[in-house]
Amino acid sequence: MRVLRAPDSYFEDLREFNIEPYYTNIPTAAGTEARIRYIKEGPQHGPLW
């Protein structure tokens, strides 16, 4: 599996996306890891979607 990664600088200075990033690594079937960026916004106990 070929994994591509966008530099963090691609996400800087986005006017309508000023949200703190979080990352997690997920193992792939090929034995490598995919780094996934996600956000945590809204009420801590609110519904996920």
mmCIF file as Biopython writes it, N, C-alpha, C and O atoms, coordinates in Angstrom:
data_model
#
loop_
_atom_site.group_PDB
_atom_site.id
_atom_site.type_symbol
_atom_site.label_atom_id
_atom_site.label_alt_id
_atom_site.label_comp_id
_atom_site.label_asym_id
_atom_site.label_entity_id
_atom_site.label_seq_id
_atom_site.pdbx_PDB_ins_code
_atom_site.Cartn_x
_atom_site.Cartn_y
_atom_site.Cartn_z
_atom_site.occupancy
_atom_site.B_iso_or_equiv
_atom_site.auth_seq_id
_atom_site.auth_asym_id
_atom_site.pdbx_PDB_model_num
ATOM 1   N N  . MET A ? 1  ? 0.841   -1.171 0.000  1.0 0.0 1  A 1 
ATOM 2   C CA . MET A ? 1  ? 0.000   0.000  0.000  1.0 0.0 1  A 1 
ATOM 3   C C  . MET A ? 1  ? 0.885   1.233  0.000  1.0 0.0 1  A 1 
ATOM 4   O O  . MET A ? 1  ? 1.851   1.321  0.757  1.0 0.0 1  A 1 
ATOM 5   N N  . ARG A ? 2  ? 0.547   2.167  -0.846 1.0 0.0 2  A 1 
ATOM 6   C CA . ARG A ? 2  ? 1.269   3.430  -0.889 1.0 0.0 2  A 1 
ATOM 7   C C  . ARG A ? 2  ? 0.519   4.437  -0.027 1.0 0.0 2  A 1 
ATOM 8   O O  . ARG A ? 2  ? -0.679  4.652  -0.213 1.0 0.0 2  A 1 
ATOM 9   N N  . VAL A ? 3  ? 1.220   5.048  0.909  1.0 0.0 3  A 1 
ATOM 10  C CA . VAL A ? 3  ? 0.603   6.017  1.815  1.0 0.0 3  A 1 
ATOM 11  C C  . VAL A ? 3  ? 1.160   7.390  1.502  1.0 0.0 3  A 1 
ATOM 12  O O  . VAL A ? 3  ? 2.376   7.582  1.464  1.0 0.0 3  A 1 
ATOM 13  N N  . LEU A ? 4  ? 0.274   8.340  1.279  1.0 0.0 4  A 1 
ATOM 14  C CA . LEU A ? 4  ? 0.678   9.722  1.031  1.0 0.0 4  A 1 
ATOM 15  C C  . LEU A ? 4  ? 0.299   10.568 2.236  1.0 0.0 4  A 1 
ATOM 16  O O  . LEU A ? 4  ? -0.716  10.324 2.888  1.0 0.0 4  A 1 
ATOM 17  N N  . ARG A ? 5  ? 1.117   11.553 2.520  1.0 0.0 5  A 1 
ATOM 18  C CA . ARG A ? 5  ? 0.850   12.410 3.676  1.0 0.0 5  A 1 
ATOM 19  C C  . ARG A ? 5  ? 0.963   13.868 3.268  1.0 0.0 5  A 1 
ATOM 20  O O  . ARG A ? 5  ? 1.989   14.296 2.740  1.0 0.0 5  A 1 
ATOM 21  N N  . ALA A ? 6  ? -0.089  14.625 3.515  1.0 0.0 6  A 1 
ATOM 22  C CA . ALA A ? 6  ? -0.068  16.063 3.253  1.0 0.0 6  A 1 
ATOM 23  C C  . ALA A ? 6  ? 0.672   16.753 4.399  1.0 0.0 6  A 1 
ATOM 24  O O  . ALA A ? 6  ? 0.436   16.430 5.563  1.0 0.0 6  A 1 
ATOM 25  N N  . PRO A ? 7  ? 1.545   17.678 4.095  1.0 0.0 7  A 1 
ATOM 26  C CA . PRO A ? 7  ? 2.245   18.400 5.156  1.0 0.0 7  A 1 
ATOM 27  C C  . PRO A ? 7  ? 1.270   19.183 6.039  1.0 0.0 7  A 1 
ATOM 28  O O  . PRO A ? 7  ? 0.244   19.667 5.561  1.0 0.0 7  A 1 
ATOM 29  N N  . ASP A ? 8  ? 1.590   19.304 7.312  1.0 0.0 8  A 1 
ATOM 30  C CA . ASP A ? 8  ? 0.746   20.070 8.242  1.0 0.0 8  A 1 
ATOM 31  C C  . ASP A ? 8  ? 0.557   21.510 7.775  1.0 0.0 8  A 1 
ATOM 32  O O  . ASP A ? 8  ? -0.458  22.133 8.086  1.0 0.0 8  A 1 
ATOM 33  N N  . SER A ? 9  ? 1.522   22.042 7.036  1.0 0.0 9  A 1 
ATOM 34  C CA . SER A ? 9  ? 1.412   23.428 6.568  1.0 0.0 9  A 1 
ATOM 35  C C  . SER A ? 9  ? 0.214   23.618 5.632  1.0 0.0 9  A 1 
ATOM 36  O O  . SER A ? 9  ? -0.270  24.740 5.484  1.0 0.0 9  A 1 
ATOM 37  N N  . TYR A ? 10 ? -0.267  22.558 5.005  1.0 0.0 10 A 1 
ATOM 38  C CA . TYR A ? 10 ? -1.448  22.657 4.134  1.0 0.0 10 A 1 
ATOM 39  C C  . TYR A ? 10 ? -2.693  23.039 4.922  1.0 0.0 10 A 1 
ATOM 40  O O  . TYR A ? 10 ? -3.654  23.548 4.347  1.0 0.0 10 A 1 
ATOM 41  N N  . PHE A ? 11 ? -2.688  22.803 6.222  1.0 0.0 11 A 1 
ATOM 42  C CA . PHE A ? 11 ? -3.862  23.051 7.056  1.0 0.0 11 A 1 
ATOM 43  C C  . PHE A ? 11 ? -3.751  24.349 7.854  1.0 0.0 11 A 1 
ATOM 44  O O  . PHE A ? 11 ? -4.667  24.692 8.602  1.0 0.0 11 A 1 
ATOM 45  N N  . GLU A ? 12 ? -2.650  25.068 7.705  1.0 0.0 12 A 1 
ATOM 46  C CA . GLU A ? 12 ? -2.459  26.314 8.432  1.0 0.0 12 A 1 
ATOM 47  C C  . GLU A ? 12 ? -3.164  27.462 7.723  1.0 0.0 12 A 1 
ATOM 48  O O  . GLU A ? 12 ? -3.308  27.456 6.500  1.0 0.0 12 A 1 
ATOM 49  N N  . ASP A ? 13 ? -3.592  28.428 8.489  1.0 0.0 13 A 1 
ATOM 50  C CA . ASP A ? 13 ? -4.187  29.664 7.968  1.0 0.0 13 A 1 
ATOM 51  C C  . ASP A ? 13 ? -5.449  29.441 7.135  1.0 0.0 13 A 1 
ATOM 52  O O  . ASP A ? 13 ? -5.730  30.212 6.217  1.0 0.0 13 A 1 
ATOM 53  N N  . LEU A ? 14 ? -6.196  28.406 7.444  1.0 0.0 14 A 1 
ATOM 54  C CA . LEU A ? 14 ? -7.492  28.216 6.793  1.0 0.0 14 A 1 
ATOM 55  C C  . LEU A ? 14 ? -8.509  29.038 7.577  1.0 0.0 14 A 1 
ATOM 56  O O  . LEU A ? 14 ? -8.792  28.724 8.733  1.0 0.0 14 A 1 
ATOM 57  N N  . ARG A ? 15 ? -9.044  30.052 6.986  1.0 0.0 15 A 1 
ATOM 58  C CA . ARG A ? 15 ? -9.905  31.009 7.684  1.0 0.0 15 A 1 
ATOM 59  C C  . ARG A ? 15 ? -11.070 30.355 8.420  1.0 0.0 15 A 1 
ATOM 60  O O  . ARG A ? 15 ? -11.350 30.716 9.563  1.0 0.0 15 A 1 
ATOM 61  N N  . GLU A ? 16 ? -11.738 29.424 7.806  1.0 0.0 16 A 1 
ATOM 62  C CA . GLU A ? 16 ? -12.928 28.836 8.408  1.0 0.0 16 A 1 
ATOM 63  C C  . GLU A ? 16 ? -12.663 27.459 9.019  1.0 0.0 16 A 1 
ATOM 64  O O  . GLU A ? 16 ? -13.595 26.701 9.288  1.0 0.0 16 A 1 
ATOM 65  N N  . PHE A ? 17 ? -11.409 27.150 9.230  1.0 0.0 17 A 1 
ATOM 66  C CA . PHE A ? 17 ? -11.067 25.848 9.804  1.0 0.0 17 A 1 
ATOM 67  C C  . PHE A ? 17 ? -9.982  26.026 10.855 1.0 0.0 17 A 1 
ATOM 68  O O  . PHE A ? 17 ? -8.944  25.366 10.799 1.0 0.0 17 A 1 
ATOM 69  N N  . ASN A ? 18 ? -10.217 26.904 11.803 1.0 0.0 18 A 1 
ATOM 70  C CA . ASN A ? 18 ? -9.259  27.187 12.864 1.0 0.0 18 A 1 
ATOM 71  C C  . ASN A ? 18 ? -9.553  26.258 14.040 1.0 0.0 18 A 1 
ATOM 72  O O  . ASN A ? 18 ? -10.043 26.699 15.079 1.0 0.0 18 A 1 
ATOM 73  N N  . ILE A ? 19 ? -9.255  24.978 13.873 1.0 0.0 19 A 1 
ATOM 74  C CA . ILE A ? 19 ? -9.579  23.955 14.865 1.0 0.0 19 A 1 
ATOM 75  C C  . ILE A ? 19 ? -8.305  23.184 15.203 1.0 0.0 19 A 1 
ATOM 76  O O  . ILE A ? 19 ? -7.516  22.853 14.318 1.0 0.0 19 A 1 
ATOM 77  N N  . GLU A ? 20 ? -8.114  22.904 16.477 1.0 0.0 20 A 1 
ATOM 78  C CA . GLU A ? 20 ? -6.949  22.155 16.938 1.0 0.0 20 A 1 
ATOM 79  C C  . GLU A ? 20 ? -6.948  20.740 16.346 1.0 0.0 20 A 1 
ATOM 80  O O  . GLU A ? 20 ? -7.946  20.030 16.466 1.0 0.0 20 A 1 
ATOM 81  N N  . PRO A ? 21 ? -5.849  20.319 15.711 1.0 0.0 21 A 1 
ATOM 82  C CA . PRO A ? 21 ? -5.801  18.971 15.144 1.0 0.0 21 A 1 
ATOM 83  C C  . PRO A ? 21 ? -5.381  17.918 16.171 1.0 0.0 21 A 1 
ATOM 84  O O  . PRO A ? 21 ? -4.627  18.201 17.102 1.0 0.0 21 A 1 
ATOM 85  N N  . TYR A ? 22 ? -5.876  16.726 15.984 1.0 0.0 22 A 1 
ATOM 86  C CA . TYR A ? 22 ? -5.463  15.551 16.754 1.0 0.0 22 A 1 
ATOM 87  C C  . TYR A ? 22 ? -5.107  14.467 15.758 1.0 0.0 22 A 1 
ATOM 88  O O  . TYR A ? 22 ? -5.619  14.458 14.639 1.0 0.0 22 A 1 
ATOM 89  N N  . TYR A ? 23 ? -4.240  13.561 16.151 1.0 0.0 23 A 1 
ATOM 90  C CA . TYR A ? 23 ? -3.781  12.513 15.243 1.0 0.0 23 A 1 
ATOM 91  C C  . TYR A ? 23 ? -3.870  11.149 15.917 1.0 0.0 23 A 1 
ATOM 92  O O  . TYR A ? 23 ? -3.750  11.031 17.136 1.0 0.0 23 A 1 
ATOM 93  N N  . THR A ? 24 ? -4.081  10.136 15.106 1.0 0.0 24 A 1 
ATOM 94  C CA . THR A ? 24 ? -4.003  8.758  15.569 1.0 0.0 24 A 1 
ATOM 95  C C  . THR A ? 24 ? -3.378  7.931  14.460 1.0 0.0 24 A 1 
ATOM 96  O O  . THR A ? 24 ? -3.524  8.259  13.283 1.0 0.0 24 A 1 
ATOM 97  N N  . ASN A ? 25 ? -2.690  6.873  14.821 1.0 0.0 25 A 1 
ATOM 98  C CA . ASN A ? 25 ? -2.085  5.976  13.837 1.0 0.0 25 A 1 
ATOM 99  C C  . ASN A ? 25 ? -2.887  4.689  13.772 1.0 0.0 25 A 1 
ATOM 100 O O  . ASN A ? 25 ? -3.235  4.103  14.797 1.0 0.0 25 A 1 
ATOM 101 N N  . ILE A ? 26 ? -3.173  4.259  12.551 1.0 0.0 26 A 1 
ATOM 102 C CA . ILE A ? 26 ? -3.952  3.046  12.333 1.0 0.0 26 A 1 
ATOM 103 C C  . ILE A ? 26 ? -3.102  2.075  11.525 1.0 0.0 26 A 1 
ATOM 104 O O  . ILE A ? 26 ? -2.638  2.424  10.440 1.0 0.0 26 A 1 
ATOM 105 N N  . PRO A ? 27 ? -2.887  0.860  12.032 1.0 0.0 27 A 1 
ATOM 106 C CA . PRO A ? 27 ? -2.091  -0.110 11.272 1.0 0.0 27 A 1 
ATOM 107 C C  . PRO A ? 27 ? -2.836  -0.556 10.012 1.0 0.0 27 A 1 
ATOM 108 O O  . PRO A ? 27 ? -4.055  -0.731 10.030 1.0 0.0 27 A 1 
ATOM 109 N N  . THR A ? 28 ? -2.097  -0.736 8.932  1.0 0.0 28 A 1 
ATOM 110 C CA . THR A ? 28 ? -2.683  -1.189 7.676  1.0 0.0 28 A 1 
ATOM 111 C C  . THR A ? 28 ? -2.389  -2.674 7.471  1.0 0.0 28 A 1 
ATOM 112 O O  . THR A ? 28 ? -1.554  -3.254 8.164  1.0 0.0 28 A 1 
ATOM 113 N N  . ALA A ? 29 ? -3.075  -3.267 6.526  1.0 0.0 29 A 1 
ATOM 114 C CA . ALA A ? 29 ? -2.859  -4.684 6.213  1.0 0.0 29 A 1 
ATOM 115 C C  . ALA A ? 29 ? -1.453  -4.930 5.684  1.0 0.0 29 A 1 
ATOM 116 O O  . ALA A ? 29 ? -0.944  -6.047 5.775  1.0 0.0 29 A 1 
ATOM 117 N N  . ALA A ? 30 ? -0.815  -3.888 5.128  1.0 0.0 30 A 1 
ATOM 118 C CA . ALA A ? 30 ? 0.531   -4.017 4.576  1.0 0.0 30 A 1 
ATOM 119 C C  . ALA A ? 30 ? 1.614   -3.934 5.651  1.0 0.0 30 A 1 
ATOM 120 O O  . ALA A ? 30 ? 2.798   -4.090 5.352  1.0 0.0 30 A 1 
ATOM 121 N N  . GLY A ? 31 ? 1.213   -3.689 6.902  1.0 0.0 31 A 1 
ATOM 122 C CA . GLY A ? 31 ? 2.186   -3.611 7.986  1.0 0.0 31 A 1 
ATOM 123 C C  . GLY A ? 31 ? 2.722   -2.211 8.242  1.0 0.0 31 A 1 
ATOM 124 O O  . GLY A ? 31 ? 3.581   -2.028 9.104  1.0 0.0 31 A 1 
ATOM 125 N N  . THR A ? 32 ? 2.229   -1.225 7.511  1.0 0.0 32 A 1 
ATOM 126 C CA . THR A ? 32 ? 2.627   0.156  7.763  1.0 0.0 32 A 1 
ATOM 127 C C  . THR A ? 32 ? 1.546   0.820  8.611  1.0 0.0 32 A 1 
ATOM 128 O O  . THR A ? 32 ? 0.539   0.195  8.945  1.0 0.0 32 A 1 
ATOM 129 N N  . GLU A ? 33 ? 1.758   2.077  8.952  1.0 0.0 33 A 1 
ATOM 130 C CA . GLU A ? 33 ? 0.756   2.809  9.715  1.0 0.0 33 A 1 
ATOM 131 C C  . GLU A ? 33 ? 0.270   4.004  8.908  1.0 0.0 33 A 1 
ATOM 132 O O  . GLU A ? 33 ? 1.058   4.692  8.260  1.0 0.0 33 A 1 
ATOM 133 N N  . ALA A ? 34 ? -1.028  4.240  8.954  1.0 0.0 34 A 1 
ATOM 134 C CA . ALA A ? 34 ? -1.621  5.424  8.345  1.0 0.0 34 A 1 
ATOM 135 C C  . ALA A ? 34 ? -1.909  6.412  9.470  1.0 0.0 34 A 1 
ATOM 136 O O  . ALA A ? 34 ? -2.587  6.074  10.440 1.0 0.0 34 A 1 
ATOM 137 N N  . ARG A ? 35 ? -1.397  7.623  9.339  1.0 0.0 35 A 1 
ATOM 138 C CA . ARG A ? 35 ? -1.642  8.667  10.339 1.0 0.0 35 A 1 
ATOM 139 C C  . ARG A ? 35 ? -2.890  9.427  9.923  1.0 0.0 35 A 1 
ATOM 140 O O  . ARG A ? 35 ? -2.940  9.990  8.829  1.0 0.0 35 A 1 
ATOM 141 N N  . ILE A ? 36 ? -3.891  9.449  10.784 1.0 0.0 36 A 1 
ATOM 142 C CA . ILE A ? 36 ? -5.175  10.064 10.499 1.0 0.0 36 A 1 
ATOM 143 C C  . ILE A ? 36 ? -5.336  11.309 11.363 1.0 0.0 36 A 1 
ATOM 144 O O  . ILE A ? 36 ? -5.111  11.274 12.573 1.0 0.0 36 A 1 
ATOM 145 N N  . ARG A ? 37 ? -5.723  12.394 10.733 1.0 0.0 37 A 1 
ATOM 146 C CA . ARG A ? 37 ? -5.988  13.634 11.459 1.0 0.0 37 A 1 
ATOM 147 C C  . ARG A ? 37 ? -7.490  13.739 11.687 1.0 0.0 37 A 1 
ATOM 148 O O  . ARG A ? 37 ? -8.284  13.463 10.788 1.0 0.0 37 A 1 
ATOM 149 N N  . TYR A ? 38 ? -7.875  14.142 12.903 1.0 0.0 38 A 1 
ATOM 150 C CA . TYR A ? 38 ? -9.288  14.307 13.206 1.0 0.0 38 A 1 
ATOM 151 C C  . TYR A ? 38 ? -9.474  15.515 14.109 1.0 0.0 38 A 1 
ATOM 152 O O  . TYR A ? 38 ? -8.504  16.067 14.627 1.0 0.0 38 A 1 
ATOM 153 N N  . ILE A ? 39 ? -10.718 15.922 14.296 1.0 0.0 39 A 1 
ATOM 154 C CA . ILE A ? 39 ? -11.018 17.061 15.153 1.0 0.0 39 A 1 
ATOM 155 C C  . ILE A ? 39 ? -11.980 16.633 16.249 1.0 0.0 39 A 1 
ATOM 156 O O  . ILE A ? 39 ? -12.768 15.701 16.081 1.0 0.0 39 A 1 
ATOM 157 N N  . LYS A ? 40 ? -11.900 17.332 17.372 1.0 0.0 40 A 1 
ATOM 158 C CA . LYS A ? 40 ? -12.827 17.117 18.489 1.0 0.0 40 A 1 
ATOM 159 C C  . LYS A ? 40 ? -13.451 18.461 18.796 1.0 0.0 40 A 1 
ATOM 160 O O  . LYS A ? 40 ? -12.806 19.324 19.392 1.0 0.0 40 A 1 
ATOM 161 N N  . GLU A ? 41 ? -14.684 18.648 18.399 1.0 0.0 41 A 1 
ATOM 162 C CA . GLU A ? 41 ? -15.382 19.914 18.623 1.0 0.0 41 A 1 
ATOM 163 C C  . GLU A ? 41 ? -16.782 19.617 19.128 1.0 0.0 41 A 1 
ATOM 164 O O  . GLU A ? 41 ? -17.314 18.530 18.905 1.0 0.0 41 A 1 
ATOM 165 N N  . GLY A ? 42 ? -17.366 20.577 19.799 1.0 0.0 42 A 1 
ATOM 166 C CA . GLY A ? 42 ? -18.730 20.426 20.294 1.0 0.0 42 A 1 
ATOM 167 C C  . GLY A ? 42 ? -18.752 19.862 21.696 1.0 0.0 42 A 1 
ATOM 168 O O  . GLY A ? 42 ? -17.702 19.691 22.316 1.0 0.0 42 A 1 
ATOM 169 N N  . PRO A ? 43 ? -19.954 19.568 22.207 1.0 0.0 43 A 1 
ATOM 170 C CA . PRO A ? 43 ? -20.092 19.048 23.564 1.0 0.0 43 A 1 
ATOM 171 C C  . PRO A ? 43 ? -19.398 17.689 23.723 1.0 0.0 43 A 1 
ATOM 172 O O  . PRO A ? 43 ? -19.501 16.821 22.856 1.0 0.0 43 A 1 
ATOM 173 N N  . GLN A ? 44 ? -18.695 17.523 24.839 1.0 0.0 44 A 1 
ATOM 174 C CA . GLN A ? 44 ? -17.946 16.282 25.067 1.0 0.0 44 A 1 
ATOM 175 C C  . GLN A ? 44 ? -18.864 15.056 25.074 1.0 0.0 44 A 1 
ATOM 176 O O  . GLN A ? 44 ? -18.449 13.984 24.634 1.0 0.0 44 A 1 
ATOM 177 N N  . HIS A ? 45 ? -20.082 15.190 25.556 1.0 0.0 45 A 1 
ATOM 178 C CA . HIS A ? 45 ? -20.987 14.051 25.633 1.0 0.0 45 A 1 
ATOM 179 C C  . HIS A ? 45 ? -22.089 14.120 24.575 1.0 0.0 45 A 1 
ATOM 180 O O  . HIS A ? 45 ? -23.109 13.442 24.699 1.0 0.0 45 A 1 
ATOM 181 N N  . GLY A ? 46 ? -21.890 14.926 23.548 1.0 0.0 46 A 1 
ATOM 182 C CA . GLY A ? 46 ? -22.877 15.054 22.480 1.0 0.0 46 A 1 
ATOM 183 C C  . GLY A ? 46 ? -22.805 13.882 21.515 1.0 0.0 46 A 1 
ATOM 184 O O  . GLY A ? 46 ? -21.895 13.058 21.609 1.0 0.0 46 A 1 
ATOM 185 N N  . PRO A ? 47 ? -23.747 13.799 20.596 1.0 0.0 47 A 1 
ATOM 186 C CA . PRO A ? 47 ? -23.754 12.694 19.623 1.0 0.0 47 A 1 
ATOM 187 C C  . PRO A ? 47 ? -22.586 12.807 18.634 1.0 0.0 47 A 1 
ATOM 188 O O  . PRO A ? 47 ? -22.131 13.905 18.313 1.0 0.0 47 A 1 
ATOM 189 N N  . LEU A ? 48 ? -22.118 11.663 18.166 1.0 0.0 48 A 1 
ATOM 190 C CA . LEU A ? 48 ? -21.082 11.612 17.139 1.0 0.0 48 A 1 
ATOM 191 C C  . LEU A ? 48 ? -21.734 11.532 15.787 1.0 0.0 48 A 1 
ATOM 192 O O  . LEU A ? 48 ? -22.773 10.890 15.637 1.0 0.0 48 A 1 
ATOM 193 N N  . TRP A ? 49 ? -21.152 12.164 14.810 1.0 0.0 49 A 1 
ATOM 194 C CA . TRP A ? 49 ? -21.649 12.035 13.458 1.0 0.0 49 A 1 
ATOM 195 C C  . TRP A ? 49 ? -20.530 12.205 12.475 1.0 0.0 49 A 1 
ATOM 196 O O  . TRP A ? 49 ? -20.752 12.129 11.267 1.0 0.0 49 A 1 
#
